[in-house]
């Protein structure tokens, strides 16, 4: 039997606020264990939380960017469960009245656009972290992360493959970066997801029994976990077994998931309204004030690059996939550089350097003005494209004005006609057979002679000027 995969994602994003959600402790990654804590976020009896308004602003901003309706009467709830990283033995979250509901995000997979529903976006506090010390044979609780503000973005079960889920995650990450509500640093746990996956026979409307895999902190791991779960469930069903609803832990090193516990339902958490926090009343004015701060989003920016700059859709998609990259591109173009030239450099040699040096997208060590200056040197004929690549390598190694690098390395093109003509005559004298071949219509002869002249000039001859002079000389020969 053939099965259809059904995937829904729960994406947790840490919000980029200065302080935590219910107290004044710094919201910052790292630090010695239990140094970013206070009686409130460490769950001391008798303490009272105070909601950080900035958290609500950011959640609404993310919701609007994902086409959600904003719940104008909302509240917070206690989600009760016992675990050592949760000192209060409950998490303040939202249950039946999330801040944002019924949104959507459009993704593009294999050239086709698909709309993925967003069920809800709600705010909640993060839990702490258990550090397992094999040497001392113990586990230590670090509560620095307790109270870090989160939004949880819950998708509809609209995804049908790991590939679609990957594109959806990339799209969400880009939106969160563009709106600047989260830094999305997955290596620091700022963005992580839970995967819900089930199978159903092709053509069946009812969903199968789903399994959830928790706290996956890289897109690669998410895709691998979904591919593994697809295969596991297919084998179980094909052998006449049944899928049990359960929570599984993904082990990325072993490339497999293991059962953690039987999946809980909402009643297992004994949700009830948080008595220490007032309901949230969100006015129309508040919503519109936040809406006015939403920048040009990736899809809008991509459309502008295509219509305004004439870039191919592929180029525009890659440039807008990172806000830093798109901002760098825009600033360079605003200085007067050719959009296509900037795009070619950013997607080609610059992207290769970033990958090779394992930098973050957009972390280019030189300013847009310096890239514009490099492009100007090429367009003026001061340097060749091959010389420009050498200049770029130097700019990555030690940011410096391109003109100074050209001067220091002696990379200026030779455009003096007298000097170039001497080179042309020398090469033609040394290669009479190539003249015969050219006269016989063999195009390769011209390319060979061009190569010889560039060798004689040590790559400094202006290829445009040389090409013209060489053709004229051959026609007269």
N, C-alpha and C positions, 0 to 999 in steps of 0.2 A: 504494500500500500504506500502511496505517496502522501507525505505530510506537509502541511503548510506551517511555517514558523510564525509565531506571534510574539512580538517583543514590546514591552513597555519599560520606560526608564524612570528612575527617581534620581535626579541630579542635585547634589548638595553643593552650594557655592558659598564660601566664606565672604562676607561683605567687607569692603575696604573702608571701615570706619576707624576713627582714632581710638575709640574706647569700646568696651564690650557692650553687650545688649542690655544688661540690667544693672551695671555698676560702672564705676569710673576707672577700672583697671585698663591698662594699655592693651590694645588689640594688635599684637605684634608676634610674628613667628619666632620661635627659638627662646633663648633665655634659660638660665639654670632652672631645674625643676622646681615648681611651686614658688616662683618669684613674681609671677604676674597674677597674683591672687589676692583676694580680700575675704572677709567673712561672708559677703554675699555670694560670690561665685564659687567659694569652697563649701557652701551649704551649711553654714553655722546656724543653729536654731535661733529663732527670733529675728532674723534679718529680713528686710523687705526689699524686693526688687523695684527699680524705677526704669521704665522703658526708655530706651535711647531713640529719640524721634528720627535721627538720621537713618536708623535701620528701616523704619517705616517708609521714609522717603525713597531709599534705595530699592526696597521691595516693589513699591508702586512704579518706580521708573523701569525696573526690569519687566514688570507686568505689562505696562503700556508698550514697551518695545516688542513684546511678544503677543500683542493684540488681545490682551486679556481685558475682561470687565473688572472694575475695581469694586470690591465689597465696601459699601459706605458705612455699614455698621458691622464691625468685626470685633472679635475677642480673642483671648488666648486661653489655652487649656493646659492642664497637667496630664502628661503621659507617664503613667506609673510603671516602672520596672526596676528591678534591682540588679546592679552590676557595679563592680568596684570603681569604675571610672566615672560614676554618676553619684556624687556625694549626697545629694538630697534624696536619692532613690526615686526621683521623678524628673522629667525634662519638661520645661515650659515650651509648648509648641502651639499648634492650632489644629483643631479637629473639624468642626462642621461649618465654620465661617472663616475660611482662608481669605487673606487680603486680595488675592487675584484669582479669577476663575475664567474658564471657557475661552482660552486663547488659542493661538496656533502659530506655527513656524513653517515656512516653506523651505524645502530642501531640494537640491538638484542632484539626481543620481542618474548616471549614464545619459546625461543630456535631457532628462525629463524632470519636470517639477512635480513634487508631491507635497501635499499639505499634511502636516503632523499636528494633531490636536494637543493642546496643553490643558490638562484637566484642572490644575490648580498650581498656584505658587503661594507658599506660606512662610512665615518667619518662625524661627525657633533658635534655641541656644544649643551650642555644641557641647558634647561631653568631653571628659578629660582623656588621658591616654595612659595605657598600661605599658610599662617598659619591662620587658622580660630579660632578666639577668641570668644566663645559663651558668656563669662562673659561680655566682653566689646562690644559685638554685632558688631564686625568688622573683617575684614580680613587684615592681614599684609603681605607685600611682602618681602621675604628674598631672596636676589640675590646672596648669597654665592655659590649656585650651578650653576649660570649662567657661561657659558664658560667651564664647566667641560667637558673634551673630551669623546665622545662616539663613539662606533662603533654600527651600526645597522645591524644585521644579518637577512636577509629576506629569509625564506624557500620557496621552491616550495609548492604548495598545494598537497603534497604527503602523508600527514598523514590522517589516516582513523579512528582514535579513540582517546579519551583522553589518553588512556594507551600509545599508540604510541607517542603522543605528550609529555607525561611525560618523557618517556625514551629519546626522542630527546633532551629535555631541560637538562636532567641530563648529556647526552653525551656532549652537547655544553659546559656546565659548567665545566666539567672535562677537556676538551681541553683548555679552556681559563685559567684554573688554572695551567695546565701543562706548557703552553707556558708563563705563568706569565705576561700576558698582562692585566689581571684584577684580583682583589681579590674576585670578585663574592659574596660579602657580601650582600645577598638579604635584610637583616634587615636594611641595610644602603642605600638601593636603588641602589647598584652597578650593580645589574642584575634584569631586569624587562622585561616583555613582553606584547605585544598586540596580541590578539587571533582573527583570522579571521575564521569564521565557516559558512558553508552552508550545506544544504541537497540537494540531488537529488534522484529521483527514481532509484532503483537498475537497472543496465543495461544501464542507460542513460549516454551519453558521455559528454553532456554539463553540466557545473557547474550550481548550483542554485545561488540565490541571497545571498550574504554573509553579515553577520553582524560582526562588530569589537568591541571587548571589550578592553579597554585601561588600560595601566600601572598597570598590575597585578604583585605584588611583592613577590609572593611565589608560589612554584610549587603546593602546596596543593590548593591554591586559583585558580590557572590556571586550574587544573583538575576539580574542583567544578564548575567553570564558564562554562567550555565546556560541562559538563554533564547537567547543567541547560539549556544551549542554545540549545543543542540537543533536550531536552524534549520540550522546548518552541516552537521551530520551527516545530517539529513533530506535536504538538497539533494544531498550526495555519494551517498547510498544510492539516492535516487530516480533519479539519472542513471547508475546502474549501477556506481558506484565502490565502493571498499572503504575502511573506516576503519582507519588505521594507529594502533597503540598508541604514544602519544607524550605528552610533557609540553609544555604550552603556557603561554605567559605572557599574562595578561589585561591589556590596556591599557584602563583605565577611561575615559580621555579620548577615545580613538578609538572605544570601544565594540566592540572586537574582540580576538580572541586570535591570537597568532602562535606558530609552532612554535619551541620552545627546543631540544629534543633528543628522540631516540627514548627511549621510556620504559624505565627501568631495572627489572630484576627483583631479587629479594633477593640472588641470587648475584653480581650486579654490585657489591654493596657489601662482599662478602667478610667477612660478620659472623663474629666469633669472640668468646668470652668475654673480658671485660675482666680482664686478669691482675693489675691493680693494686688491684682492689676485691674484697672478700670477698662471697660470696653473702649474701642477706638472708633471715633466718629470721623469719617473722611468726607470733607466737604467738596463740592464741585470746584470751588476756587483752589483748594489744595491740589486736587488732581491736575487742573489746568496749569497751575504754577510749575508742577513737576514735568508735565508734558512739554512745556516750553524749553526745558533744559535738555531734552533728548536730542543728541546730535544726528547728523546724517548717518544712517545705519548702513551696514555692508551692502545690502541689495540696492539701496538708493545710490550709493557711491559707485557701485559697479555699473549701473545704468548710465550714470553721468560720464564715467570714463569712456563708455562705448559711444554715447551720443556726442559728447563735447570734444573728445580727443581722438575719436575714430579708432580706438584700440579694439583688437579682437576680443571676443567674449572670454576666451581662455586667459589672455593677459590680464584683463580687468578682474577676473575671478581671483587669480593668484595675488594680485596687488592688494586687493581688499580683504584677503583672508586674515590679515593681521593689521590692527589699527596703527601700530608703529610703522609698518611698511607703507601703508596708505598715506599716513601723515608725512612721511619722508618724501614720498613721490610727489604729493601735492606741493610741498614747500619748494622742491627742486624745480618743478614746472612753473610755479609762481615767480621764480627768479628769471624766467625767460628761456629755460631749456626746452628742447623738443620733447613732447610727451612720449613719442615712440622711442626716441633715443634713451630717455631715462628708463622707460619700461624694459628695453632690451638689456641695459646694464644691470638693472636691479634683479631681473629674473635670470640673467645669465651668470656673469662672472661674480657679481656681488653675492648672489644666493649661494654660489659654490663656496666662496670664502666663508660665509656664515656657517654653512653646513660643516665644512672641514674644520673650522675652529670651534665648533659646537657652541655657537652663540645663539641667543634668543633671536627670533625673527624681528628684524627692524633695529637690532643693536649694532648699527653701523658706526665705526669709530671716528668717522669724519663727517663734517657738516654738509647739508645739501648744497651750500654754496661751493664747496670744493668739488663735488661731483659735477655741478654745472660748469665749473672752470675746466675740468678734465674734458667734458664734452665739447666745450668751446675750442680747446686746443686741437681736437680732432677735426672739427668742422672748418677751422681756419687753415688746416693743412700743416700746422706746426709739428704734429706728431702723427704717426700712422696708428692704425688700430692695434697692431701687434705691440708697438711701443706703449700704447695706452694701457695694455694689460700689465706691462711691467710697472708702469706708474701706479696702477691700482694696487698691485701687490705691495708696493712701498707704502701706500696710503693706509693699508691695513696694518702693516708692521709698525709704522710710526707716522701718525697723521701729520701731514705737512702740505703746504700749498703745492698743487701739481706743477706749477711753473718752476718752482725751486727744485723739484725732483727731476724734471726734464733737464734742467741746466746741470744739476749735480751728476746725472748719469750720462749726459751728452746724447740725449735721445731725439733732438730736433731733426726734422726731415730736411734733406737737401732739396731745395727747390730752384737753385741757381741753374739756369738753362745751359750755360756754358759748361759747367761741371758735369751736368747730367748728360749732355750730348757727347762729351768725351767718354763717358762710361758706355753709352750706347754703341759708339763706334768701336770701342775696344772689344765688347762682347760680340758684335757682328763679325769683326775680323777674326775672332777665335772660333766662330761656329758657322762656317760657310754652308755646311750641309743643312742647317736649320733654315737658312735663307731659301735654299732650294725647296725644302719641304713646305715652307710657308707659301711660296709661289705656286706650289702644287695643290694648295688648298687644305693642307693639314693644319688644323687649328691648334693642335698640341704644340706646334713649333713656337707659336707666339707666347704661350704660357711658359715654355722652357726658357726662352730668351729673357722673359720678365724675371724669372727666378734667378737667372745668372746675373742680371743687373743688380737685383736686390742683394745677392751675395757679395758682389764687388763693392756695393755701397754700404755693406754691413747693416742692411735693413733700413738705412736712413733715406734712401731715395724716395721722393714723393711718387707713389704708384700712379696717380692720375696723370701727372705730367709725363712720367716715363712711358706710360702706355701710349699716349698720343705721339710722343717723339719717336718711339720705336716703330709704330705703324707707318709714320711718314717716311722714316728711313728705309723701311723694308719696301715700301711702294716705289721708292726711287732706286732701289738696288737693282 
